[in-house]
Amino acid sequence: MDPTVSYRKLDPRVQAALIERAALGCARKGHRKIAVFGAGQHTRRHGLKPFRAGGLEVVAILDDHAKGEIEGVGIHQPESFAGECDAVIVSSDGSEDVLFAGASAWAMSRGCEALRVYTLPDTPVKPRVKTTSEHELKRLREMFTGKLNLGCGEDPLPGWTNIDGGDGQWYEAPKADDVIRLDVFDALAHIEDASCDAVFSEHFFEHFSLEDGHRLITEWARVLKPGGLVRVVTPNLEREAMLYLHQFEPAPSDVIDAHRMRWLADRYEKQPGEALTRAMVLNFGMRLDGHQFVYDFETLRQSLSLAGFGGITQAEFGTSEHGPLDGLDRHDGGETGRSWVPRMVLAVDAVKKQA
């Protein structure tokens, strides 16, 4: 069945709300000037108001066949449009897949992003900070300790510079006074080379793609002094796979299932009679809460090594051979998970090599 058919059946008011939601998502990505791809009935019926309501400036409408303008915005053939835009959004409720293929090719040639109106996120949207906040940059300078706790969430560490800007989907930037509300890359960009003694990241690193993970580790290496320390605590892919294969049992299965069902309660609504299977647990662990890449020790060690770190060792939860890193870990699973969750994490320490 063509998945776009249902979009045509939606009430026009619902369609308009979804378009505005897509526009807001585009704005959250930092896009401001967009081109609308498609000048058909869908675009003419809704006009450009939903895009503008989302804070976007529509600079052009792209269509191979139509001419003229819509609400004062000219219609151009895609190949002839010489203007600039941050993104192109497909506007169609019946031919989105076909148009998106053309929009993607056009966007790639222009170095911008192609987006769909009706491909909606399957995660709740939560506010993300404005990363250009001069107030927060001033706080970063004032509260800088040389020890960075990145993606701290609700667990800021005393004596550390705690930074968390939220992710725009699952997690809001914490409102605590001792947390600096900045995007991690923006914060690191304002920290001088070789000015830090330690970097700590707990259940944060897996929220980045492998490529962005490389970028992040490279930034850690830049801001750390020679001999500076890194500790990464993240889900352990090997342990999750072993649990799935019945090769590892950190606790009785009923204890694990009860804990994870509570964890899934606001993330997935089971069907009547549906049981939690190990495949479901494995998939949810890989995908939910914005996880993008889950590491094993081999892969994380390689990423750290490529960025110039040595002394890379796997540690137990809550312990480290390096004094400043010992006892930092906080995510122990609470009352229902404290007996086994720490055995499911990958904790890795590393040292920036001397110049």
ROZA-398501 format. One record per residue (C-alpha): residue number from 1; residue in one letter; x, y, z. Coordinates in pm, 1 decimal, padded with zeros to 6 digits. Last residue first. Layout:
BEGIN
[atom NUM, A, [X, Y, Z]]
...
This chain:
BEGIN
[atom 355, A, [05299.7, 01606.1, 02259.2]]
[atom 354, Q, [05204.9, 01376.5, 02546.4]]
[atom 353, K, [04918.8, 01143.2, 02467.5]]
[atom 352, K, [04571.3, 01227.2, 02591.4]]
[atom 351, V, [04472.8, 00960.6, 02844.0]]
[atom 350, A, [04180.7, 00719.8, 02819.3]]
[atom 349, D, [03915.7, 00562.9, 03040.6]]
[atom 348, V, [03628.7, 00345.1, 02916.8]]
[atom 347, A, [03307.0, 00241.5, 03089.1]]
[atom 346, L, [03076.3, 00020.6, 02882.0]]
[atom 345, V, [02751.1, -00037.6, 03063.5]]
[atom 344, M, [02549.1, -00353.4, 03127.3]]
[atom 343, R, [02709.0, -00449.9, 03459.3]]
[atom 342, P, [02599.3, -00118.5, 03612.3]]
[atom 341, V, [02237.8, -00216.4, 03529.2]]
[atom 340, W, [02251.1, -00530.7, 03748.2]]
[atom 339, S, [02185.4, -00473.6, 04120.0]]
[atom 338, R, [02105.1, -00103.8, 04079.3]]
[atom 337, G, [01823.8, -00172.7, 03835.6]]
[atom 336, T, [01498.8, -00171.6, 04027.3]]
[atom 335, E, [01605.8, 00078.0, 04294.3]]
[atom 334, G, [01778.1, 00314.1, 04055.3]]
[atom 333, G, [01936.4, 00207.7, 03728.4]]
[atom 332, D, [02296.7, 00293.6, 03818.8]]
[atom 331, H, [02334.0, 00612.4, 03615.8]]
[atom 330, R, [02570.9, 00810.7, 03841.2]]
[atom 329, D, [02931.1, 00739.3, 03743.5]]
[atom 328, L, [03188.2, 00973.8, 03898.0]]
[atom 327, G, [03339.7, 00742.3, 04158.9]]
[atom 326, D, [03694.4, 00748.0, 04021.4]]
[atom 325, L, [03763.9, 00986.8, 03734.5]]
[atom 324, P, [03984.4, 01237.3, 03919.1]]
[atom 323, G, [04175.9, 00949.9, 04085.2]]
[atom 322, H, [04265.3, 00761.7, 03769.4]]
[atom 321, E, [04253.4, 00384.4, 03815.6]]
[atom 320, S, [03879.2, 00412.7, 03777.3]]
[atom 319, T, [03568.7, 00283.5, 03949.5]]
[atom 318, G, [03198.6, 00364.6, 03928.9]]
[atom 317, F, [03110.9, 00105.0, 03666.3]]
[atom 316, E, [03405.9, -00120.0, 03595.3]]
[atom 315, A, [03683.0, -00006.3, 03364.0]]
[atom 314, Q, [03789.3, -00070.8, 03006.3]]
[atom 313, T, [04127.9, 00077.3, 02930.6]]
[atom 312, I, [04274.6, 00319.8, 02678.6]]
[atom 311, G, [04622.8, 00425.6, 02788.6]]
[atom 310, G, [04646.5, 00628.1, 02468.7]]
[atom 309, F, [04450.5, 00905.8, 02304.8]]
[atom 308, G, [04542.4, 01076.4, 01978.4]]
[atom 307, A, [04209.5, 01108.6, 01796.7]]
[atom 306, L, [04252.5, 00777.4, 01613.0]]
[atom 305, S, [04312.2, 00604.7, 01947.5]]
[atom 304, L, [03984.5, 00732.0, 02089.7]]
[atom 303, S, [03786.4, 00609.1, 01790.5]]
[atom 302, Q, [03965.2, 00273.0, 01795.7]]
[atom 301, R, [03899.6, 00222.8, 02166.6]]
[atom 300, L, [03532.3, 00303.5, 02109.7]]
[atom 299, T, [03512.0, 00045.5, 01832.0]]
[atom 298, E, [03687.1, -00233.3, 02020.7]]
[atom 297, F, [03503.8, -00163.8, 02345.7]]
[atom 296, D, [03159.4, -00204.6, 02190.0]]
[atom 295, Y, [02960.9, 00098.7, 02094.8]]
[atom 294, V, [02597.9, 00199.4, 02038.0]]
[atom 293, F, [02538.5, 00455.1, 01763.3]]
[atom 292, Q, [02235.5, 00680.7, 01717.5]]
[atom 291, H, [02047.2, 00666.7, 02047.2]]
[atom 290, G, [01770.5, 00928.0, 02049.3]]
[atom 289, D, [01581.6, 00803.8, 02352.9]]
[atom 288, L, [01498.4, 00481.8, 02169.8]]
[atom 287, R, [01696.0, 00318.2, 01892.9]]
[atom 286, M, [01954.6, 00065.6, 02007.2]]
[atom 285, G, [01799.0, -00014.5, 02343.6]]
[atom 284, F, [01455.3, -00042.0, 02186.9]]
[atom 283, N, [01591.3, -00287.7, 01935.0]]
[atom 282, L, [01754.8, -00509.4, 02196.9]]
[atom 281, V, [01453.4, -00503.2, 02428.3]]
[atom 280, M, [01219.2, -00585.2, 02141.7]]
[atom 279, A, [01442.4, -00872.1, 02033.0]]
[atom 278, R, [01446.7, -00998.3, 02390.4]]
[atom 277, T, [01069.6, -01016.7, 02392.3]]
[atom 276, L, [00823.3, -00809.2, 02595.5]]
[atom 275, A, [00485.1, -00974.8, 02567.2]]
[atom 274, E, [00186.9, -00858.7, 02362.0]]
[atom 273, G, [-00151.7, -00968.9, 02496.1]]
[atom 272, P, [-00320.7, -00642.2, 02405.7]]
[atom 271, Q, [-00072.1, -00438.0, 02200.8]]
[atom 270, K, [00208.1, -00268.9, 02390.2]]
[atom 269, E, [00229.7, 00108.7, 02408.6]]
[atom 268, Y, [00589.3, 00222.0, 02367.2]]
[atom 267, R, [00788.1, 00511.5, 02506.8]]
[atom 266, D, [00607.7, 00615.5, 02825.4]]
[atom 265, A, [00607.9, 00263.9, 02973.5]]
[atom 264, L, [00939.2, 00158.2, 02823.0]]
[atom 263, W, [01144.0, 00220.8, 03140.2]]
[atom 262, R, [00879.0, 00049.4, 03353.5]]
[atom 261, M, [00892.1, -00243.1, 03112.9]]
[atom 260, R, [01268.8, -00237.3, 03137.1]]
[atom 259, H, [01271.1, -00278.1, 03513.0]]
[atom 258, A, [01012.5, -00556.5, 03515.7]]
[atom 257, D, [01190.4, -00739.6, 03234.3]]
[atom 256, I, [01528.4, -00724.1, 03411.2]]
[atom 255, V, [01387.9, -00856.6, 03739.6]]
[atom 254, D, [01186.6, -01127.5, 03560.3]]
[atom 253, S, [01498.3, -01232.3, 03368.1]]
[atom 252, P, [01699.9, -01297.5, 03683.3]]
[atom 251, A, [02001.5, -01062.0, 03700.1]]
[atom 250, P, [02324.6, -00995.6, 03507.4]]
[atom 249, E, [02248.3, -01291.5, 03279.7]]
[atom 248, F, [02487.2, -01322.0, 02988.6]]
[atom 247, Q, [02495.9, -01576.0, 02707.6]]
[atom 246, H, [02118.0, -01584.5, 02656.1]]
[atom 245, L, [02168.3, -01460.0, 02298.8]]
[atom 244, Y, [01983.6, -01134.2, 02369.2]]
[atom 243, L, [02184.5, -01078.5, 02687.2]]
[atom 242, M, [02504.0, -01143.3, 02492.5]]
[atom 241, A, [02400.5, -00884.4, 02233.4]]
[atom 240, E, [02326.8, -00626.9, 02504.2]]
[atom 239, R, [02660.3, -00704.7, 02672.0]]
[atom 238, E, [02849.2, -00659.1, 02345.4]]
[atom 237, L, [02671.1, -00333.9, 02264.4]]
[atom 236, N, [02762.0, -00177.8, 02599.0]]
[atom 235, P, [02559.4, 00134.1, 02671.7]]
[atom 234, T, [02781.0, 00436.8, 02746.0]]
[atom 233, V, [03023.9, 00563.4, 03008.6]]
[atom 232, V, [03311.8, 00764.8, 02860.4]]
[atom 231, R, [03601.1, 00883.6, 03076.9]]
[atom 230, V, [03870.3, 01114.2, 02940.0]]
[atom 229, L, [04189.9, 01232.9, 03110.7]]
[atom 228, G, [04450.1, 01497.3, 03029.1]]
[atom 227, G, [04811.7, 01384.1, 02993.7]]
[atom 226, P, [04877.0, 01651.5, 02733.1]]
[atom 225, K, [04618.4, 01922.5, 02810.6]]
[atom 224, L, [04267.5, 01862.9, 02687.7]]
[atom 223, V, [04084.4, 02108.7, 02460.5]]
[atom 222, R, [04200.9, 01954.8, 02131.6]]
[atom 221, A, [04168.3, 01590.8, 02235.0]]
[atom 220, W, [03811.5, 01653.0, 02347.9]]
[atom 219, E, [03739.3, 01821.3, 02014.3]]
[atom 218, T, [03867.6, 01515.2, 01831.0]]
[atom 217, I, [03642.6, 01300.3, 02048.8]]
[atom 216, L, [03341.5, 01507.9, 01942.9]]
[atom 215, R, [03423.4, 01496.4, 01573.7]]
[atom 214, H, [03470.6, 01119.1, 01583.9]]
[atom 213, G, [03137.0, 01085.5, 01764.0]]
[atom 212, D, [02983.3, 01308.6, 01497.1]]
[atom 211, E, [03084.8, 01051.2, 01236.6]]
[atom 210, L, [02967.0, 00756.5, 01446.2]]
[atom 209, S, [02633.9, 00930.9, 01494.9]]
[atom 208, F, [02574.0, 01098.0, 01829.1]]
[atom 207, H, [02332.9, 01003.8, 02108.8]]
[atom 206, E, [02561.6, 00718.5, 02213.3]]
[atom 205, F, [02803.5, 00973.0, 02364.7]]
[atom 204, F, [02555.3, 01090.8, 02625.5]]
[atom 203, H, [02507.6, 00807.2, 02871.8]]
[atom 202, E, [02792.5, 00943.8, 03088.1]]
[atom 201, S, [03056.2, 01180.9, 02947.7]]
[atom 200, F, [03353.4, 01306.1, 03149.9]]
[atom 199, V, [03638.0, 01525.0, 03024.6]]
[atom 198, A, [03950.9, 01600.7, 03228.8]]
[atom 197, D, [04239.7, 01845.8, 03275.3]]
[atom 196, C, [04130.2, 02117.7, 03034.8]]
[atom 195, S, [04307.0, 02414.9, 02871.8]]
[atom 194, A, [04500.3, 02244.5, 02591.5]]
[atom 193, D, [04326.3, 02446.1, 02319.0]]
[atom 192, E, [04081.9, 02711.8, 02433.1]]
[atom 191, I, [03713.0, 02652.7, 02500.2]]
[atom 190, H, [03459.5, 02843.9, 02290.5]]
[atom 189, A, [03424.0, 02572.5, 02024.3]]
[atom 188, L, [03371.1, 02322.3, 02305.8]]
[atom 187, A, [03053.0, 02503.0, 02413.9]]
[atom 186, D, [02914.1, 02517.1, 02059.5]]
[atom 185, F, [02988.5, 02149.8, 02007.6]]
[atom 184, V, [02819.3, 02058.3, 02336.2]]
[atom 183, D, [02506.2, 02264.0, 02272.3]]
[atom 182, L, [02480.8, 02507.9, 02559.4]]
[atom 181, R, [02277.2, 02537.4, 02878.6]]
[atom 180, I, [02546.3, 02560.6, 03144.8]]
[atom 179, V, [02437.2, 02356.1, 03445.3]]
[atom 178, D, [02505.9, 02475.0, 03802.3]]
[atom 177, D, [02187.6, 02681.5, 03823.9]]
[atom 176, A, [01970.8, 02381.5, 03737.0]]
[atom 175, K, [01735.7, 02428.1, 03440.8]]
[atom 174, P, [01840.7, 02115.6, 03256.4]]
[atom 173, A, [01832.4, 02139.4, 02873.2]]
[atom 172, E, [01536.7, 01931.5, 02767.6]]
[atom 171, Y, [01577.4, 01572.9, 02665.0]]
[atom 170, W, [01392.3, 01352.4, 02419.2]]
[atom 169, Q, [01368.3, 01563.8, 02105.6]]
[atom 168, G, [01561.4, 01892.4, 02087.3]]
[atom 167, D, [01877.7, 01732.9, 02221.0]]
[atom 166, G, [01922.2, 01920.5, 02548.1]]
[atom 165, G, [02184.4, 02192.2, 02594.6]]
[atom 164, D, [02391.5, 02022.6, 02862.4]]
[atom 163, I, [02719.3, 02139.4, 03018.1]]
[atom 162, N, [02852.1, 02087.3, 03371.6]]
[atom 161, T, [03188.5, 02249.9, 03447.4]]
[atom 160, W, [03312.0, 02029.0, 03729.6]]
[atom 159, G, [03376.5, 02100.9, 04097.9]]
[atom 158, P, [03050.9, 01942.3, 04206.9]]
[atom 157, L, [02909.2, 01710.4, 03939.2]]
[atom 156, P, [02582.9, 01783.8, 03759.6]]
[atom 155, D, [02343.1, 01487.9, 03743.1]]
[atom 154, E, [02011.6, 01606.7, 03595.3]]
[atom 153, G, [02146.6, 01590.1, 03241.7]]
[atom 152, C, [02526.5, 01599.2, 03238.4]]
[atom 151, G, [02562.7, 01598.1, 02861.9]]
[atom 150, L, [02930.0, 01691.2, 02898.8]]
[atom 149, N, [03097.1, 01706.1, 03240.4]]
[atom 148, L, [03407.8, 01913.6, 03168.1]]
[atom 147, K, [03699.0, 01963.5, 03408.9]]
[atom 146, G, [03910.8, 02276.2, 03348.4]]
[atom 145, T, [03701.8, 02463.8, 03603.5]]
[atom 144, F, [03509.7, 02708.2, 03381.0]]
[atom 143, M, [03222.2, 02865.8, 03569.6]]
[atom 142, E, [03283.1, 03229.3, 03464.6]]
[atom 141, R, [03373.1, 03152.1, 03103.5]]
[atom 140, L, [03083.4, 02912.5, 03063.8]]
[atom 139, R, [02850.6, 03162.5, 03232.2]]
[atom 138, K, [02946.1, 03421.6, 02970.3]]
[atom 137, L, [02875.5, 03166.1, 02698.5]]
[atom 136, E, [02538.1, 03103.5, 02862.5]]
[atom 135, H, [02447.3, 03472.9, 02852.7]]
[atom 134, E, [02573.4, 03508.4, 02497.7]]
[atom 133, S, [02323.3, 03245.2, 02389.2]]
[atom 132, T, [02428.9, 03125.0, 02043.9]]
[atom 131, T, [02331.0, 02766.1, 02118.6]]
[atom 130, K, [01966.4, 02852.8, 02148.1]]
[atom 129, V, [01855.1, 02582.0, 02385.4]]
[atom 128, R, [01653.6, 02282.9, 02279.4]]
[atom 127, P, [01287.3, 02242.7, 02364.5]]
[atom 126, K, [01132.5, 01898.3, 02368.5]]
[atom 125, V, [00982.8, 01706.3, 02079.5]]
[atom 124, P, [00844.0, 01360.9, 02141.9]]
[atom 123, T, [00984.9, 01079.1, 01930.1]]
[atom 122, D, [00855.4, 00915.3, 01615.2]]
[atom 121, P, [00957.4, 01216.8, 01406.2]]
[atom 120, L, [00723.9, 01299.5, 01117.0]]
[atom 119, T, [00771.3, 01221.9, 00751.4]]
[atom 118, Y, [00475.7, 01418.7, 00622.4]]
[atom 117, V, [00640.7, 01742.2, 00514.6]]
[atom 116, R, [00952.8, 01578.3, 00377.0]]
[atom 115, L, [01299.4, 01732.4, 00395.6]]
[atom 114, A, [01589.9, 01790.5, 00156.9]]
[atom 113, E, [01904.7, 01945.3, 00302.9]]
[atom 112, C, [02149.3, 02184.8, 00138.6]]
[atom 111, G, [02471.5, 02151.1, -00060.0]]
[atom 110, R, [02322.2, 02275.1, -00385.6]]
[atom 109, S, [02376.7, 01959.3, -00591.3]]
[atom 108, M, [02263.8, 01749.6, -00295.7]]
[atom 107, A, [01946.9, 01956.8, -00264.2]]
[atom 106, W, [01855.8, 01896.0, -00628.3]]
[atom 105, A, [01910.5, 01521.8, -00598.6]]
[atom 104, S, [01709.7, 01512.9, -00276.4]]
[atom 103, A, [01427.0, 01718.1, -00428.1]]
[atom 102, G, [01400.7, 01480.2, -00721.3]]
[atom 101, A, [01377.9, 01174.1, -00496.4]]
[atom 100, F, [01145.0, 01363.8, -00264.6]]
[atom 99, L, [00907.9, 01434.3, -00550.3]]
[atom 98, V, [00854.4, 01065.6, -00619.5]]
[atom 97, D, [00814.2, 00974.4, -00251.3]]
[atom 96, E, [00583.7, 01269.1, -00178.8]]
[atom 95, S, [00344.0, 01199.1, -00462.5]]
[atom 94, G, [00010.2, 01204.3, -00280.5]]
[atom 93, D, [00016.8, 01462.9, -00002.0]]
[atom 92, S, [00273.1, 01691.5, -00161.7]]
[atom 91, S, [00497.9, 01977.5, -00050.9]]
[atom 90, V, [00861.0, 01861.5, -00043.6]]
[atom 89, I, [01078.1, 02091.4, 00167.1]]
[atom 88, V, [01408.8, 02231.2, 00038.4]]
[atom 87, A, [01672.0, 02348.0, 00284.6]]
[atom 86, D, [01911.6, 02631.9, 00366.6]]
[atom 85, C, [01833.2, 02839.5, 00057.1]]
[atom 84, E, [02020.3, 03034.0, -00207.5]]
[atom 83, G, [01901.4, 03178.0, -00537.9]]
[atom 82, A, [01991.8, 03064.9, -00888.1]]
[atom 81, F, [01673.6, 02872.9, -00974.1]]
[atom 80, S, [01706.4, 02743.8, -01329.9]]
[atom 79, E, [01758.2, 02377.2, -01252.5]]
[atom 78, P, [01459.6, 02361.4, -01016.6]]
[atom 77, Q, [01217.3, 02526.3, -01259.0]]
[atom 76, H, [01095.7, 02831.9, -01080.3]]
[atom 75, I, [00768.2, 02942.1, -00919.7]]
[atom 74, G, [00789.1, 03294.0, -00774.9]]
[atom 73, V, [00675.4, 03382.9, -00425.1]]
[atom 72, G, [00408.7, 03653.3, -00402.3]]
[atom 71, E, [00142.8, 03434.4, -00247.5]]
[atom 70, I, [00198.9, 03167.0, -00513.2]]
[atom 69, E, [00373.9, 03262.9, -00834.3]]
[atom 68, G, [00373.2, 03211.5, -01207.1]]
[atom 67, K, [00466.9, 02888.7, -01379.8]]
[atom 66, A, [00406.6, 02517.1, -01324.7]]
[atom 65, H, [00587.1, 02233.3, -01504.0]]
[atom 64, D, [00923.5, 02151.3, -01350.3]]
[atom 63, D, [00835.8, 02287.0, -01004.7]]
[atom 62, L, [01034.5, 02472.3, -00739.8]]
[atom 61, I, [00874.8, 02735.2, -00516.6]]
[atom 60, A, [01116.5, 03003.9, -00402.8]]
[atom 59, V, [01242.5, 03212.7, -00109.4]]
[atom 58, V, [01005.2, 03083.5, 00157.9]]
[atom 57, E, [01119.3, 03242.9, 00484.5]]
[atom 56, L, [01066.1, 03010.3, 00777.9]]
[atom 55, G, [00942.9, 03084.9, 01129.4]]
[atom 54, G, [00698.3, 02795.5, 01159.2]]
[atom 53, A, [00407.2, 03030.2, 01083.6]]
[atom 52, R, [00585.0, 03108.0, 00756.8]]
[atom 51, F, [00573.7, 02742.6, 00658.3]]
[atom 50, P, [00207.2, 02708.1, 00756.0]]
[atom 49, K, [00122.7, 03033.7, 00569.7]]
[atom 48, L, [00276.8, 02929.6, 00237.7]]
[atom 47, G, [-00040.3, 02822.9, 00062.3]]
[atom 46, H, [-00242.6, 02532.9, 00193.3]]
[atom 45, R, [-00452.4, 02462.3, -00114.9]]
[atom 44, R, [-00193.0, 02590.8, -00362.4]]
[atom 43, T, [00081.7, 02374.0, -00212.6]]
[atom 42, H, [-00132.1, 02059.9, -00211.0]]
[atom 41, Q, [-00278.2, 02133.2, -00554.0]]
[atom 40, G, [00060.4, 02141.3, -00721.6]]
[atom 39, A, [00353.6, 02379.8, -00692.9]]
[atom 38, G, [00610.1, 02123.5, -00573.3]]
[atom 37, F, [00938.1, 02163.6, -00386.0]]
[atom 36, V, [00916.6, 02453.1, -00140.2]]
[atom 35, A, [01246.4, 02641.1, -00109.9]]
[atom 34, I, [01367.5, 02735.9, 00235.7]]
[atom 33, K, [01542.9, 03020.0, 00415.7]]
[atom 32, R, [01568.3, 02979.5, 00795.0]]
[atom 31, H, [01731.5, 02645.3, 00869.6]]
[atom 30, G, [01886.2, 02596.7, 01215.2]]
[atom 29, K, [01771.1, 02239.1, 01266.0]]
[atom 28, R, [01502.7, 02373.4, 01498.2]]
[atom 27, A, [01371.7, 02576.3, 01203.9]]
[atom 26, C, [01318.3, 02260.0, 01000.4]]
[atom 25, G, [01135.3, 02099.8, 01291.1]]
[atom 24, L, [00915.9, 02408.8, 01314.1]]
[atom 23, A, [00842.2, 02376.5, 00943.4]]
[atom 22, A, [00751.8, 02010.4, 00986.3]]
[atom 21, R, [00512.0, 02109.1, 01265.6]]
[atom 20, E, [00362.1, 02377.9, 01042.8]]
[atom 19, I, [00307.3, 02120.1, 00771.5]]
[atom 18, L, [00150.5, 01885.6, 01025.7]]
[atom 17, A, [-00085.9, 02157.5, 01145.9]]
[atom 16, A, [-00185.1, 02238.7, 00788.0]]
[atom 15, Q, [-00253.5, 01871.1, 00717.1]]
[atom 14, V, [-00467.4, 01848.7, 01029.6]]
[atom 13, R, [-00667.3, 02150.6, 00915.8]]
[atom 12, P, [-00701.7, 01994.5, 00570.1]]
[atom 11, D, [-00858.4, 01683.4, 00732.1]]
[atom 10, L, [-00646.0, 01385.7, 00640.7]]
[atom 9, K, [-00755.5, 01160.0, 00356.7]]
[atom 8, R, [-00484.6, 01287.1, 00125.2]]
[atom 7, Y, [-00219.5, 01189.4, 00382.3]]
[atom 6, S, [-00354.0, 00833.4, 00394.8]]
[atom 5, V, [-00250.9, 00773.3, 00034.0]]
[atom 4, T, [00114.7, 00858.1, 00109.7]]
[atom 3, P, [00194.9, 00512.9, 00249.7]]
[atom 2, D, [00126.9, 00346.2, -00089.1]]
[atom 1, M, [00000.0, 00000.0, 00000.0]]
